[in-house]
Amino acid sequence: MRKAASLEPPRETQKDYESMLAHAKCMRAKGVSKFTNPRLQDGNVIPGGDPNPTSPEVSSDSSTYKQARQACKGKLLDGLDGRQ
């Protein structure tokens, strides 16, 4: 797995962060009010999303979530969908 990851071109952390931030803002604007912002930590982007993944507060099965995902998917750069 590490070998495969090393073959990927390097990502630009700031651009990834800005893309995820725009996506999080869009998700909240479309009705998923608890969708959190990504964070920068130790030079890496920590994705946003459910504020409490071990006890989910955001239902990815709800129609509001699904509609928001569809409406906001263009905010994420290639390769980031599914990370947030």
N, C-alpha and C positions, 0 to 999 in steps of 0.2 A: 504494500500500500504506500509506504514512504517513497519507494522508487517511482511509482506512478505519479505521486504528488510532486516529486522533484522535476518531472517532465513538463508540468504546467508552466506557462509563462508567469513571471512574477506579477502580482496584483498591486495596484496603487492604493494603499491604505486610505488616503484622504478621499479619493474618488469613491471607493467602496463605502466609506462612512457616509459621505454626502448622499449617495444613492439610497442607502438603507434609511437614512434620516428622512429623506423625501417620501419614501415608501411608508414609513411609520406615521408621518403626519397625514398622508393621504388616507391610510387605514382609519385613523381616528376621525378624520373629516367625513368618511363614508359610514360612520356609525359604530366602529369597533373602538369604543372609548378607552378601554384598558390596554390597548396595544402600546407597548413601551418603545422608547427611542433606543437606538444602538448606542454603545459606549466605546470609547477608545481606551485601551488598557495595554500598557507595555508594548506599544507599537502595533497592536492588533485591534481589529474591530470585533467587538462582542455584539452579536445580533440582538435586535430588540424582539418584541413579540409579547408572548404571555408573561405577565409579571411574576407568575408563580407556576412554572412548568410541572412541579411535582404535585401540585393540586390546582389544575388548570382553572383559570378565570375567564379564558377566552375559548369559546367553542368553535373549533374549525369546521364543525358540521352545520353550524347555523347558516341560514340563508343570508343574513346580514354579512357574515364573515366571507362567505363565498362570493357575494356580489362585490364586496370591497376588494377582495383579492383580484378579481377580474378587472375591476376599474383601475387598480393601482399597480398592476403588474408591469406596466411600462416604466415605472419609476426605478425599477431595479436594473442594474447593469447585467449583461450576460454573465452567467455563472453564479449569480447571487440568489436566484430564485430557489426557494427551498431551504435557504440558510436562515431566513427570517420569517 
